[in-house]
Amino acid sequence: MERSKVDRYRHVLDPIPPKHLAWPLYGQGLDRLGQRGQPVERPVPTYAGDELLVRHDAVGLCYTDVKEIKLGSEHPRLLGRDLAANPIVPGHEASITVVAVGDALCAEYRVGDRFVIQPDVWYRGKSIPYSFGMDGAFRQYAAIGKEILHGDAGSYLIPVSDSITYAGAALTEPWACVEASYRFSYRTALLRGGRAWFTGGTRAGYDIGAIWGADSAPRELVVSEVPPDLLARLRQLADRRGTVLTELSRDRALAAEEPFDDIIALDAEAVDVDCAAKRLAKGGILAILRADPMASPIHLDLGRVHYDHILYVGSSGLSIDAAYQATPVRTSLKPQGTAWILGAGGPMGRMHLQRAIQALHAPSRIIATNRGLDRLDHLRRSFSGLARTQGVELLCASPREEPELYQRVMEEALERGGVDDVEVMAADVGAVRGATRYVGHGAVINLFAGLKRGEMADIDAWRIYGPTQLRIIGHSGSGLEDQAAVVECAEAHQLEPERSVAAICGLRQVPDGIRAMMAKTYPGKIVVFPMVPDFPLTSLEDLDGVLPEVYAHLGDGASWTAAAEAAFLEAKLPG
């Protein structure tokens, strides 16, 4: 009995061709991707005894690809590279299959093994990302060697089983960025071996102890005009832990060259907090202790929250320990709480929404907002059924197009005690500022969309150190463990990453996909199938008129499925 094309593909039964197609980038702009608007035909890479020959099965398109192509050698990761003489192949969201194994690796790998690549590759202390430091996935075949197999973090290949679609496997990389934003941890004590600054204070009775232990003693402590009883306590702790204590005026401390890992601002005004925050190191914590609201808002650098992971904590009481420990940052969504995905209509917002709906301990209520109504309507079609299945109440509203509905939804959230988690997809200062109005006690605003450092938001600090105990955090990027966690969830059927697919295409249509990314044509992800040389860029909802046999296998909300993928490959693979 003759095997189907899909079966032969999965089991790597067809011979490896002598040549393959690739999209090298020769300079700046789409017209420098490939040659004359077409991919380049190259010999299939040779592989050594300690290398694997792999096939790219699916590649997700990302805004990183857009930036790389638009900027060329002006991209920060390609500075100084002569792309005309030494081109680079973009693409980093890759699902691969091993098609040949070097002699030295036969005990570890087999033909047909499937993996995803964690593209943030480091080798001997050097960053060589897949698609920047080495050729990426906009090609059909690649040879993979020691840099990926034996990198600084071990192997950058994560095994996947056939229970995950090729498209879903490719999208575990952007999904890992989503996952990482819920896995990051913040300390609840002074940084061990760090530099701390205690400044100001008009009240007596400040207490400290728990945050300054054997494992959290700073190497250096600077104090500026603190109350006498607190100064005595700090001297006692410094002597006990071997910390160097220096008394400096506030102005001299602000002028110090080395930043502070911890800044404790006592009874400060907003201007004092803003000045102090400029001296905060990456990963630094600024604790505000004050009994009453400030007369004016503080100015929070949202870019630094996102990229540098600075954190503001506080308390209205006299316990400095409480400022750090009474309301620790909760990066996971509150079970049975109310979550708000702000800017839910784009590719990453949809991922956050889907993750919230499918979480093991999901919120009971999710608010999804987006300015544009088209994407919001698409979101309703895509996720309403899934939310009902999971027992989650999903409320969608556009503040611009449906202001009355939006206001009703948000006011109802306030009546219920406020929103517990706000995941911000919109890189907009006003959106972050506005979100603080609707939060409840112990709420977390997570800035997933990054703003530039120096983008300041006026924030009522009383929300942070007063009864609300708001925490504003941010995260960028992902690591090997984050992507492995996504794969594990997908294989346990706790997550369906392929639900993020909005459109598909063949390898020759990569430029069309990049243009669609630039135009923000699709609400979800575009997935390229490199081994399909030609297939026009098509939304899943439009497959009905193009490949009805594939459309018939889509899931609820026109979502990608294993059956749809098998039907597509059977129809469009060569041979």
SEBA-790809 format. One record per residue (C-alpha): residue in three letters; y, z, x. Coordinates in pm, whole numbers, plus 50000, padded with zeros to 5 digits. Example, Ala and Ser with C-alpha at 12.3 -4.5 7.8 and 13.67 -1.06 7.14 Angstrom:
2
aa:north:up:east
ALA:49550:50780:51230
SER:49894:50714:51367
//
This chain:
575
aa:north:up:east
MET:50000:50000:50000
GLU:50337:49901:50141
ARG:50571:50192:50213
SER:50917:50197:50061
LYS:51224:50142:50279
VAL:51324:50506:50229
ASP:50983:50632:50334
ARG:50985:50419:50647
TYR:51338:50538:50721
ARG:51259:50906:50681
HIS:50952:50887:50902
VAL:51114:50655:51159
LEU:50843:50392:51122
ASP:51055:50084:51190
PRO:51121:49976:51551
ILE:51449:50072:51715
PRO:51671:49763:51742
PRO:51810:49654:52078
LYS:52169:49669:51953
HIS:52374:49878:51712
LEU:52724:49899:51563
ALA:52999:50140:51669
TRP:53370:50197:51599
PRO:53537:50274:51937
LEU:53905:50366:51926
TYR:54104:50161:52180
GLY:54448:50301:52110
GLN:54681:50430:51843
GLY:54636:50326:51481
LEU:54373:50171:51259
ASP:54430:49828:51409
ARG:54295:49970:51739
LEU:53975:50098:51578
GLY:53700:49850:51665
GLN:53795:49491:51741
ARG:53974:49265:51495
GLY:53895:49504:51212
GLN:53521:49506:51278
PRO:53281:49743:51452
VAL:53164:49654:51802
GLU:52805:49555:51871
ARG:52662:49749:52163
PRO:52320:49797:52320
VAL:52142:50097:52171
PRO:52194:50380:52424
THR:51925:50444:52682
TYR:51800:50802:52711
ALA:51674:51001:53005
GLY:51378:51238:53023
ASP:51597:51533:52924
GLU:51772:51349:52640
LEU:51713:51258:52277
LEU:51790:50932:52106
VAL:51923:51009:51759
ARG:52022:50812:51452
HIS:52335:50896:51254
ASP:52221:50917:50892
ALA:52545:51026:50726
VAL:52899:51106:50841
GLY:53169:51281:50645
LEU:53527:51162:50690
CYS:53778:51431:50780
TYR:54154:51454:50827
THR:54077:51526:51191
ASP:53950:51168:51211
VAL:54272:51046:51050
LYS:54483:51233:51306
GLU:54270:51112:51596
ILE:54304:50748:51487
LYS:54676:50772:51405
LEU:54769:50947:51729
GLY:54523:50793:51974
SER:54595:50913:52329
GLU:54885:51122:52194
HIS:54637:51349:52018
PRO:54634:51688:52197
ARG:54263:51649:52273
LEU:54301:51298:52413
LEU:54620:51339:52619
GLY:54610:51135:52936
ARG:54308:50929:52834
ASP:54345:50553:52869
LEU:54176:50451:52548
ALA:54210:50081:52617
ALA:53990:50122:52925
ASN:53794:50424:52811
PRO:53771:50423:52430
ILE:53631:50709:52222
VAL:53418:50685:51907
PRO:53552:50924:51636
GLY:53347:51107:51373
HIS:53216:51461:51391
GLU:53067:51558:51052
ALA:52723:51426:51140
SER:52370:51439:51004
ILE:52115:51301:51253
THR:51746:51221:51293
VAL:51559:51212:51625
VAL:51417:50863:51681
ALA:51297:50899:52041
VAL:51230:51194:52272
GLY:51264:51212:52649
ASP:50951:51312:52840
ALA:51087:51653:52940
LEU:51162:51744:52577
CYS:50833:51649:52409
ALA:50730:52013:52370
GLU:51050:52098:52181
TYR:51133:51791:51972
ARG:50951:51531:51766
VAL:51047:51194:51627
GLY:51166:51253:51270
ASP:51320:51595:51337
ARG:51645:51631:51146
PHE:51955:51818:51264
VAL:52325:51860:51208
ILE:52565:51882:51499
GLN:52811:52165:51545
PRO:53086:51950:51700
ASP:53279:52223:51883
VAL:53071:52178:52197
TRP:53139:52384:52509
TYR:52958:52316:52836
ARG:53013:52520:53153
GLY:53336:52658:53014
LYS:53478:52319:52920
SER:53548:52205:52563
ILE:53390:51862:52500
PRO:53388:51820:52120
TYR:53175:51557:51955
SER:53423:51272:51888
PHE:53678:51393:52148
GLY:53499:51501:52466
MET:53216:51259:52398
ASP:53158:50971:52157
GLY:53119:51082:51797
ALA:52936:50966:51488
PHE:53108:50641:51380
ARG:52809:50457:51530
GLN:52446:50410:51443
TYR:52271:50563:51747
ALA:52352:50815:52019
ALA:52186:50969:52324
ILE:52217:51348:52329
GLY:52174:51546:52648
LYS:52226:51880:52817
GLU:52584:51928:52697
ILE:52464:51959:52337
LEU:52108:52080:52393
HIS:52194:52345:52652
GLY:52562:52419:52599
ASP:52742:52747:52646
ALA:52633:52866:52300
GLY:52280:52729:52341
SER:52185:52424:52140
TYR:52458:52277:51921
LEU:52190:52117:51703
ILE:52101:52305:51384
PRO:51765:52209:51229
VAL:51765:52094:50868
SER:51473:52024:50641
ASP:51416:51734:50406
SER:51525:51960:50118
ILE:51886:51877:50216
THR:52023:51530:50156
TYR:52164:51334:50447
ALA:52509:51355:50286
GLY:52476:51727:50219
ALA:52367:51791:50577
ALA:52668:51602:50716
LEU:52899:51809:50500
THR:52768:52141:50631
GLU:53033:52104:50905
PRO:53339:52113:50677
TRP:53153:52363:50463
ALA:53120:52579:50775
CYS:53500:52596:50797
VAL:53501:52724:50440
GLU:53221:52970:50516
ALA:53398:53097:50829
SER:53701:53201:50627
TYR:53480:53449:50439
ARG:53299:53579:50748
PHE:53588:53671:50977
SER:53625:54044:51041
TYR:53933:54252:51114
ARG:53934:54574:51308
THR:54025:54909:51153
ALA:54128:55091:51469
LEU:54352:55042:51771
LEU:54234:54771:52009
ARG:54025:54919:52286
GLY:54194:54849:52616
GLY:54490:54700:52436
ARG:54860:54771:52429
ALA:55007:54976:52142
TRP:55365:55050:52039
PHE:55477:55331:51810
THR:55837:55292:51701
GLY:56080:55482:51476
GLY:56013:55751:51223
THR:56234:55986:51020
ARG:55956:56199:50869
ALA:55766:56483:51026
GLY:55392:56529:50977
TYR:55254:56191:51080
ASP:54881:56222:51143
ILE:54656:56013:51369
GLY:54305:56057:51499
ALA:54037:55834:51351
ILE:54186:55508:51476
TRP:54209:55639:51832
GLY:53859:55725:51946
ALA:53647:55674:52252
ASP:53589:55313:52150
SER:53946:55242:52041
ALA:54173:55388:52304
PRO:54455:55159:52423
ARG:54509:55121:52795
GLU:54885:55147:52747
LEU:55101:55318:52486
VAL:55472:55259:52444
VAL:55668:55496:52221
SER:56024:55447:52097
GLU:56219:55723:51919
VAL:55920:55869:51733
PRO:55937:56218:51575
PRO:55876:56505:51821
ASP:55555:56629:51656
LEU:55403:56281:51662
LEU:55507:56233:52026
ALA:55325:56551:52117
ARG:55013:56433:51938
LEU:55027:56095:52108
ARG:55062:56261:52449
GLN:54755:56469:52371
LEU:54551:56162:52275
ALA:54675:55963:52576
ASP:54580:56242:52816
ARG:54238:56276:52657
ARG:54158:55904:52671
GLY:54328:55808:52995
THR:54596:55599:52827
VAL:54922:55537:53014
LEU:55209:55654:52789
THR:55560:55522:52846
GLU:55873:55615:52654
LEU:56111:55322:52608
SER:56409:55253:52391
ARG:56340:55014:52103
ASP:56550:54742:52265
ARG:56365:54770:52595
ALA:56028:54763:52419
LEU:56132:54448:52234
ALA:56236:54290:52562
ALA:55905:54369:52732
GLU:55723:54059:52855
GLU:55370:54152:52749
PRO:55302:54151:52372
PHE:55151:54437:52177
ASP:54806:54440:52017
ASP:54909:54717:51776
ILE:55256:54796:51646
ILE:55308:55099:51425
ALA:55648:55078:51257
LEU:55749:55413:51103
ASP:56009:55436:50823
ALA:56142:55098:50929
GLU:56373:54857:50753
ALA:56273:54495:50701
VAL:56483:54372:50993
ASP:56306:54620:51223
VAL:55965:54495:51108
ASP:56067:54133:51161
CYS:56188:54203:51513
ALA:55877:54399:51600
ALA:55647:54128:51463
LYS:55776:53882:51721
ARG:55613:54098:51987
LEU:55270:54096:51820
ALA:54984:53947:52023
LYS:54716:53716:51885
GLY:54479:53922:51673
GLY:54744:54192:51657
ILE:54796:54442:51376
LEU:55133:54560:51250
ALA:55113:54883:51049
ILE:55405:54978:50825
LEU:55441:55340:50713
ARG:55725:55414:50476
ALA:55758:55626:50163
ASP:55957:55385:49947
PRO:56031:55013:49903
MET:56257:54838:50153
ALA:56596:54707:50045
SER:56506:54350:50148
PRO:56191:54146:50206
ILE:56020:54099:50539
HIS:55970:53751:50683
LEU:55601:53686:50746
ASP:55506:53405:50986
LEU:55234:53231:50784
GLY:55141:53000:51071
ARG:55065:53300:51290
VAL:54863:53462:51012
HIS:54650:53147:50992
TYR:54615:53050:51357
ASP:54671:53377:51546
HIS:54502:53609:51294
ILE:54783:53862:51294
LEU:54752:54121:51018
TYR:54996:54349:50837
VAL:54862:54679:50699
GLY:55035:54992:50580
SER:55061:55311:50382
SER:55331:55502:50198
GLY:55189:55831:50319
LEU:55188:56005:50655
SER:54836:55912:50764
ILE:54845:55639:51024
ASP:54466:55630:50999
ALA:54497:55544:50628
ALA:54719:55246:50708
TYR:54433:55098:50909
GLN:54130:55226:50721
ALA:54207:55311:50358
THR:54215:54944:50257
PRO:54011:54744:50509
VAL:54032:54368:50479
ARG:53773:54230:50240
THR:53705:53872:50344
SER:53429:53817:50088
LEU:53524:53755:49726
LYS:53519:54063:49506
PRO:53201:54064:49294
GLN:53281:54041:48922
GLY:53649:54016:49011
THR:53909:53746:48950
ALA:53946:53475:49213
TRP:54221:53215:49227
ILE:54176:52887:49415
LEU:54534:52771:49464
GLY:54536:52395:49526
ALA:54175:52351:49412
GLY:54188:51975:49351
GLY:54148:51851:49709
PRO:53827:51823:49911
MET:53846:52168:50070
GLY:53973:52335:49754
ARG:53672:52199:49567
MET:53445:52348:49831
HIS:53606:52689:49791
LEU:53573:52662:49415
GLN:53209:52558:49432
ARG:53131:52836:49679
ALA:53292:53092:49450
ILE:53094:52967:49150
GLN:52762:52962:49339
ALA:52809:53288:49533
LEU:52528:53540:49505
HIS:52781:53802:49395
ALA:53030:53574:49227
PRO:53361:53661:49064
SER:53333:53682:48688
ARG:53649:53478:48646
ILE:53787:53194:48858
ILE:54130:53038:48816
ALA:54163:52689:48963
THR:54513:52546:48987
ASN:54644:52214:49116
ARG:54978:52039:49076
GLY:54837:51694:48994
LEU:54657:51664:48662
ASP:54422:51380:48765
ARG:54249:51589:49028
LEU:54244:51890:48800
ASP:54078:51690:48523
HIS:53823:51560:48773
LEU:53759:51917:48878
ARG:53701:52019:48517
ARG:53446:51741:48477
SER:53274:51828:48802
PHE:53243:52205:48776
SER:53263:52321:48415
GLY:52889:52274:48364
LEU:52802:52448:48691
ALA:53028:52742:48603
ARG:52860:52781:48262
THR:52518:52774:48425
GLN:52623:53045:48671
GLY:52783:53260:48401
VAL:53131:53228:48551
GLU:53445:53181:48341
LEU:53638:52888:48488
LEU:54004:52844:48393
CYS:54189:52534:48515
ALA:54564:52480:48485
SER:54839:52274:48644
PRO:55165:52466:48699
ARG:55356:52136:48700
GLU:55184:51942:48420
GLU:55059:52228:48203
PRO:55323:52502:48254
GLU:55253:52685:47928
LEU:54877:52698:47991
TYR:54936:52802:48352
GLN:55172:53081:48252
ARG:54929:53205:47986
VAL:54638:53211:48231
MET:54835:53394:48500
GLU:54989:53648:48262
GLU:54644:53724:48126
ALA:54525:53781:48483
LEU:54804:54034:48530
GLU:54710:54210:48206
ARG:54356:54245:48343
GLY:54481:54415:48659
GLY:54580:54116:48869
VAL:54398:53864:49084
ASP:54161:54008:49345
ASP:54133:53706:49575
VAL:54369:53413:49630
GLU:54236:53124:49840
VAL:54537:52912:49936
MET:54473:52541:49993
ALA:54838:52438:49963
ALA:55037:52450:50286
ASP:55344:52564:50099
VAL:55552:52874:50167
GLY:55669:52898:49806
ALA:55311:52894:49678
VAL:55219:53188:49900
ARG:55529:53381:49803
GLY:55464:53313:49435
ALA:55102:53422:49460
THR:55204:53776:49557
ARG:55340:53824:49205
TYR:54996:53804:49046
VAL:54778:54013:49277
GLY:54611:54342:49190
HIS:54525:54651:49395
GLY:54345:54572:49720
ALA:54390:54198:49674
VAL:54346:53950:49957
ILE:54547:53629:50000
ASN:54354:53400:50233
LEU:54557:53118:50390
PHE:54300:52844:50439
ALA:54562:52570:50457
GLY:54750:52615:50780
LEU:55125:52606:50811
LYS:55305:52562:51140
ARG:55386:52870:51342
GLY:55738:52972:51248
GLU:55695:52891:50876
MET:55830:53216:50730
ALA:55767:53356:50383
ASP:55988:53623:50225
ILE:55742:53895:50122
ASP:55808:54225:49951
ALA:55651:54456:50210
TRP:55600:54724:49942
ARG:55314:54505:49823
ILE:55149:54564:50160
TYR:55216:54931:50235
GLY:55272:55054:49879
PRO:55021:55108:49597
THR:54913:54741:49575
GLN:54774:54737:49932
LEU:54783:54359:49957
ARG:54631:54198:50264
ILE:54737:53848:50372
ILE:54496:53681:50611
GLY:54414:53333:50738
HIS:54148:53144:50923
SER:54098:52814:51104
GLY:53788:52638:51230
SER:53423:52736:51242
GLY:53144:52809:51486
LEU:52775:52756:51532
GLU:52678:53064:51330
ASP:52899:52961:51038
GLN:52737:52619:51009
ALA:52389:52770:51047
ALA:52472:53005:50760
VAL:52569:52710:50539
VAL:52243:52531:50624
GLU:52050:52847:50539
CYS:52224:52877:50202
ALA:52162:52510:50126
GLU:51792:52534:50210
ALA:51765:52846:49993
HIS:51921:52645:49706
GLN:52214:52887:49693
LEU:52457:52606:49770
GLU:52468:52231:49717
PRO:52699:52086:49982
GLU:52641:51733:49851
ARG:52839:51825:49539
SER:53146:51770:49757
VAL:53079:51395:49781
ALA:53333:51189:49589
ALA:53279:50842:49737
ILE:53038:50659:49967
CYS:53047:50351:50187
GLY:52868:50162:50463
LEU:52954:50161:50833
ARG:53173:49850:50826
GLN:53389:50017:50560
VAL:53499:50310:50782
PRO:53858:50174:50798
ASP:53867:50160:50417
GLY:53758:50522:50411
ILE:54029:50622:50657
ARG:54291:50443:50448
ALA:54165:50624:50139
MET:54194:50953:50327
MET:54553:50873:50419
ALA:54632:50785:50057
LYS:54442:51088:49923
THR:54259:50853:49689
TYR:53958:51074:49619
PRO:53949:51441:49521
GLY:53635:51511:49726
LYS:53471:51395:50047
ILE:53398:51039:50157
VAL:53056:50998:50318
VAL:52964:50702:50538
PHE:52600:50594:50574
PRO:52601:50433:50923
MET:52259:50270:50888
VAL:52388:50082:50583
PRO:52598:49815:50756
ASP:52783:49702:50443
PHE:52863:49876:50119
PRO:53212:49881:49967
LEU:53389:50213:49943
THR:53298:50330:49592
SER:53358:50651:49400
LEU:53048:50810:49251
GLU:53193:50770:48903
ASP:53227:50393:48962
LEU:52868:50344:49075
ASP:52773:50272:48715
GLY:52913:49923:48747
VAL:52802:49865:49107
LEU:52461:50029:49148
PRO:52349:50151:48805
GLU:52010:50249:48947
VAL:52190:50497:49173
TYR:52436:50612:48907
ALA:52142:50698:48679
HIS:52028:50961:48931
LEU:52362:51139:48971
GLY:52374:51500:48856
ASP:52611:51672:48615
GLY:52975:51584:48670
ALA:52863:51266:48851
SER:52744:51469:49152
TRP:52540:51336:49443
THR:52169:51423:49440
ALA:51860:51363:49650
ALA:51734:51112:49395
ALA:52063:50922:49398
GLU:52060:50912:49778
ALA:51703:50783:49786
ALA:51788:50512:49535
PHE:52098:50413:49734
LEU:51912:50387:50064
GLU:51626:50195:49903
ALA:51878:49947:49767
LYS:52105:49914:50071
LEU:51909:49977:50391
PRO:51836:49652:50578
GLY:51483:49517:50580
//
